[in-house]
Amino acid sequence: MAMTDRDLWDKYVTQLTNYVTGGQFDKENQVICFASNTLMVDLANKDSKVSNYNIYNIGNLIPKCSPAYTPHSDLIGAYSSFLNYIDLGGEYNPNLDSQINIAAGKLTEASQNFQKQCSQTIQDWKNMKEAMPNLDWPTYIQQFGSIYTEAKAYMDSCQTEYNNLVRKKSGSDYQALLNAQSRVGFTGGARDIINKNPYNMWARVGTEAPLGCVTTLPGQTLAEPDSSYVDILVPGYNLNAFSTAYMEWQAKSSRGIVDVGPLEISGSSETLNYSEFGWNTSVNGSYFGKFFSIFGSLEASGKEIKSDWQPTNFSLKIYYTGLQTFKIEPLLWFQQSFIENYKDKLFKNAPNFFGKDGSLSLLPYEIIVGFEPRIELTLNNSDYKELKSAFNASASLSIGPFRIGKANVSTYGSKEDVKFYDESNTLTVGPIKSQLPLLLGVICSKL
C-alpha cells in the first residue's frame, strides 16, 4: 500500500518524539506541537539581545490546541487578563460586583489600546531613527509620544479604579493579587518598555541575521534582513542550558561530527497514535499538509509533487549535529500558582481562558531544537525520477519540515546542497554549516 502525506508525517513525528523524550512523555499533562516547516531561530547570537528577542517570541507564543505549531495567543497578555478577572470571594455586594465587572472590561480595553499604540509608537520611533540615529526612546517619547503617553495614563487610571474596587471587596487578601499584577505591569513590571527591572530583559530588533538568513516564526511575515536595529525591553524569559549545548554543537561541527541519528522513516517504521503526544485520539497528521512539495522563486506555498509514495525501497534518514530539548520559562513575573488556585474562581463575565480555544490553554515548557541536519532520501525508481525532475524545475524543495533552496519562505541551505545519485535512487542534503538552529517543535503543559 502506498504511503500518503499523513503516513509520512505520522512516522516523522513519532521518530522525533521517541528520540527527544527517550520514550518518556507525560501525555496526561503535556502536548507536543510540531513545526511543519523550517523555522530557523537565532538563539545563540554573539549579541545576547538578538537571542533574547527570539527567546521571547517563542516563550511568549501560546500555540493553538493542534499538533501543528501555529499561534493562538500571547502568554503575558493572557495571563495579565486572567489576573484581572480573579474573584477573591469577598462579601457579596451586587452593586460592587457589577462595578468590578465594568472596571475589568474597561481595563482590558484600555490595555489592548495601549499595546496597539505602543507598537505603533515603536515603529514610528524606528522610522525616525533612520534620519536621527541618536534619537533614543525616552527622548522620542518626551518629544513625540503624546498619544502613547495619553493611552498609558488612561490605562493606569483604569487599573487604579479596578484595584480600588477589588480592594474594597476583598480587603487584605487582595494585596497578593495586586503584587502579581504589578509584576506584569507597564510600570516597573514585565511590560515596562522604558525602565529595566527584574521582570523584563533587553532585546535587539532588526539586526541582520547571520549567513543572510531571516528568523521567522508562525504568523510572521518574512522580510529581508535589516542591518539597522533598535533596542527594546520585552518580558523576560530564560532558555536553560542552550548556550552550553550550542558551543558543543559548534565544536562537533568544526570536526565534522554528525552523531545524532539516523531518525529513519520507512514503510515499516513505527507510527504512534496522536494520543501518545498528548492529543485527543481523533487528532491526525492532516494538520501538517504536504510532506513533499516544490516552490517557485517567488512562491510562499508549495505545489504537491504527488500524493502517495511507494514503500518499496523508501527510506528517509535524518541525522543531526545536535538535537535535544531545552526548558523555556518566563522570569518571576509569571506565577502558575495563581492559575492553579483561581482558575475556577473567576468573575462571571470572564473570557474563556482554558479548554480547547482558551487563551491560556497551553504553556510553552520545552522547545525541540535541531542543528545542522543531514538528509538521505532513497526512493523507488519511478518516484525518484519524478522528484528529481520536479526539483530541477523549481527553486526550492520541501521534505517534511525541511525547506531547501531559495524561495519566498524560510529555507535551509541552497539548491546546490541537494545531490542526486541515480545509481542508488538517492538524494542527499547537507550537512550544511550553519549558525542557526532549527525549531522543530514545542512541548507545552496543559493548563
N, C-alpha and C positions, 0 to 999 in steps of 0.2 A: 504494500500500500504506500502511495506517495506521501511525503511529508509536507504539510501545509505551513504557512507562516505561524499559525498558532502553535503547531507542534514544535517548531524550531525555537520560538520564544520560550515556551514552557520548559524545554530542555536546557536552554541557556540560563534562565533564572534559577533553575534547580541546581545546576553546576556551580553557579556563582554563590548561591546561598550556602550550599554544603561546604564550600571552601572557607568563606569568610566567617561562618558561625561554627565551624567544626562539627556540624550536625547537631549543635545545641542551640535552640532558639525558643524563646518564650512566646509561643504563638497565642497564648491566652491574654497576654498583656502588651504585646508588641505587634507591629506590622512592618513589612518592608515595601517601600516604594522604589521601583527600579527606573533608572534613566533609560529612556528608549532611544536616545541619540547621544552623540559625543558631546559631553559637557566639560570643556576644559576650564579649570579653575586655578587661578594663580594664588595658591595657598602658602607659598614659601618664597615670596619675592624678597630681594635684599632690602627693600624698603618695607618694613613691617606694617606701615599704614596701608599699603596697597593690599597686603594679605588680609588685614583687618576688615577691609570693606567687603571682600569676598566671603570671609568667615561670617560676617554679619548677615550678608544676603542669604546664605544657606541656613544659618541657625534661626533666623527670624522668619523664614518661609514655612508656613504650615501647609503641607500638601493636601490635595483633595483626598477623600477616602477612596483611593484607587491604587492598584498595583503600579500604575504608570505615574511617574513623578511630575505632577503638574500643580501650579499654585492655586491656593484656595483663600488664605488669609495671612495676616502677619501676626506674629506672636505677641509683640509688645502692645499692639493696638487692641487685639482681642482680650489679652489679659487685663489691660487697663480698664477696658469697658466692663469686664467681669467684676472687677473690684467696685465699680460704681453702682452695681446692681445687687450687692450683698445686703441681705436683710439680717441685721444683728438680733432681731427678735425683741425689740424694746416694747414698751407698753403700747397696746393697740390704741390708735388715735386716727380715725378715718380722715379727719381734716389734715393731720400732719402727714399721713401716708400718701395722700393724693398730692400734697405739695412736694414730697420727696420724689414721687414718680415724675412729676412735671420737671423738677430741677434736674433729675437724672437725664431726662430726654434733652433738655437744653444743653447740659454739659456735653453730652455725646455729640450733638450737632455743632457746638462751638469747637470741640476738639477736632472734629473732622474738617471744619472750615479752616482752623488754624494750620493743620497739617497741609491742606491744599495751598494756603497762602505761603507757608514755609517752603514748600517745594518750588513754587513759582519764584519766590524771592531768591532762593539759592541759584536757580537758573539765571535770573536777571543779574545777580552778582557775578556769576561765571562769565556771562556775556560782556559785562562792563570791564571785567579784569583783562579782557583781550586788549582794550585800549588803555587801561590803567592797571598794569601788572602789580603795582604795590598797594592796591586797594584791598585792605583786609576786611574781614567780615564785620567786626564791631563798628568800624568806621562807616561801612556801607549802610548798616542798619541805622546808625545815628543820622546819616545824611539823606538816605533814600528809602528807608524801610518803614514808612509811616503805616502802610496797610498791614504789614507783618506785625508791627507794634500794637496797632489797634486790635487786630484779631487775637493776639496773645492776651492783651488786657481784658478783653471781653471773656475769653476762656477762663482766665484766672478768677474773674468775678463770679462766673458760673460755678467754678469749683468751690469757692468760698461759700456761696449760697447753699450749695449742696452739703458741704461739710457742716455748716451750722445747723441745718435741719436734721441731719442724721445724728449729730452730737446731742441735740435736744431730745431725740427719740431714744438713743441708746446709751447715753451717759458715758462713763469712763471706759466701757468696753469698746468704744469707737476709736480710742487712741491707737490701738494696734493696727486697725484698718487704715487710719489716717497715715501712719508711718509707712505702710505698704504702698499707699497711693503716692506718697512723696517720693518714694524710690523710683517710680516710673514717671515722675512729673517732668514738666518742661522747664522748671526752675530748680536746679540742684538735684535733679533725678536723671534717669537714663535717657530721657528725650530732650535734655538740655543741649542745645546746639551752640551755645556761646561759651560756657564755662566747663572745664574738665572737672570730673568728680569721680568717686569710686564706682559709679554705675554706668558710665559711658566710656568710649575709647576713641582715639583719633583714627581717622580713615582718610585715605587719599583717593580721589576720584578723577578719572580722566587720564591717568598715567598710561603711556603706551605699553602694551603687553609685550613680553619677550618673544622673540622669533616671529614677530609680525602676527601673532595670534590674538584673538579677541576673547575675553572672558564672557560667557553667556550663561544664562540660567533660564528655566522655563518662563515664558511670558515676556521675556525681554526682547527688544528689537536689536538685531545685530547692526553694529555701526563700525565704521572704520576707526582704528585706534587714534586717539587724540594725544599729541605729545604735551599739551598743556594740562595743568592739573589744579585742583583746589583741595585744601584740607578741610574736613568737616568732622564734627563729633557725631557718633552714632551709638545706639545702645550697645553695651559691651557683651562680648561672647568669648569663651575660651574654646580652643581646639586642642585637646590634650594629646601630647606625645607626638604630634605630627612632625615638628621640626627635626627631632632626632631621627625618626624613620626616614624622612626625606633626605637627610645627609647620608644615611646608609644606602639609600637607593641610588643617589648620585655617585657614590663610591663604587657600587656594583656596576653602574652604567659605564663608568670610565674604564672598568676592567672587562667589559663585555659580558658580564654575568647576567643571565636570564634564567632564574632558578625557581620561578613560581609557575606551576602548571605541568602538563597542559590541563586546562579545563576543556574537556572533549565532548563534542556533540556528534552523535552518530545515530543510525537507525535504532540501535539497541540501548541508547543512553537512558538513564533513569529520568522519569518525569514525576515530580511531586504534585499533589493536589494543592491548589492555592490556599486551602485552609492551613497548610503547613507554613505558609508565610504570614499567617495571622488574619487572612481574609475569609469572608463568607464562602461557603462551598460553591455558590453559584457564580463566583467571580472566575473569569478566564483570561487568557492571554490576548484576546482580541483588542484589548486596550492599546497594545503596542504598535499596531499597524503592520506594515510590510517588513519582512526580515531582510530581503534583498531588494534594492532599488537603485536607480541611477538618476543623476541630476545633470541638467544643462548648466552652463556657466552662470546664468542669472536666475536660476530657479531655486525657490525656497522649499519646494515639496518635490518628492521624487516620483518617478514613474516605475511601476512594478515591472520587473523583468519577466516573471512568470509566477503562477500561484502555487505550484507544487513541484517537489524535487524528489528525484528517485533515491531511495535509501541505499541502493546498491552502490558501494564504494564511497558513499557520502561520509566525510569526516571533516569537522571543523575543530581545529585545535588552537587554543588561545593561551599564550604564555605572557608573563609579566616580569619586568624587573622588580616591581613591587606591587603588592596587593594586600590590603588589610582594612580593618575598620578603626575609626577614631571617634572618641566621645566628643560631642559638641554640646556646650551648655551655656546658658545666659549667666551673667555675673549676678551679684547679690540682689539685683532689682527684682528677680523672679523668685516667688515663694510658692512652691507647689502645695504646701500645707494649706494655704488659703483655698485652693481649688478642692482639695480633699475634704476640708471641713465645711465648706459653704456651697458646694455645687448643687445641693438640694435645698438651699436656704436663700433663694433669690426673690426679689420683688416680682409681683405677678406679671408686670409688663416687660420682664427681662427678655432680651433676644435669645435665639437658640445658640447656646454655646457648645453643647455636647451632642452626641449622636452623629449620624452619618454626614449631615450637612452643617454641623455646628462649627463655629469659628475657632473653637478650642478642642476640636475632636481629637487631634493628634499633637504630639510634642516631639520635634526632632531630637533624637537621642544619640545616634551614631551615624557617621557617614561612611560609605564604602568608597575607597579611593584606590584607583589603579594607576600604575606608572609604566610608561613605555611598553605597551602591549605588542606582541608579535603574533601574527595570524597566519595559519596554514589551512587552506581550504582545498580539499580533494573532492572531485565530483565524478559522477557518471559522464562518459564521453560526450553525449549529446548535451547534457546540462552545462558542461564545461565550455563547449563551443558557443553555446547561446550566451552565457555570461561574458565570455571574452569579447564576443562581437558587440554586445551591448555596451560594455565598458569602454571599448576603443572609440565608440561614437559619442561618449559622454564626457563630462568634466569631472564627475565625482561618483563614487560608488559607496553605497551604504550596505554594510554587513552587520546585522544586528544593531548594537549601539554604536558601532564604529563607522564614521563617515570619512572616507579617504579621497583626497583630491580637492581642487579649488572649486568652490561654488558659493552661492549666497546663503551659506549656512555655516555653523560651527564645524570645522573639519580637523582631521588628524592626518598630518603628513601631506604629501603631494601625490599626483597621479603617477609620477615616476617611481614612487616607492612600491608600487604594485608590480610584481613579477609573475609572468606566466610560464609554466613548464609543460609543454604539450605532451612530452613523453610520459608524464605521470598524471596528466589532467589536474594539475595543482597550481594554485596561485598562492603567493606569499606576500605579506605586508610587514615591513619592519624587521627588527626593532628600530624605531626612529628615535634618534637622540632628541630629547625634549627637556624643557624646563617647566612644562605644565602638566601636572597630574590630571587625571580624569575622574570626574564624579560619576560613579556607576550606580549609586543608589543611596537611599536614606532610610535608616531604621528608626521608627517612631514609637513612642509609648502611647498607648490608648488612654485617653483621659475621660 
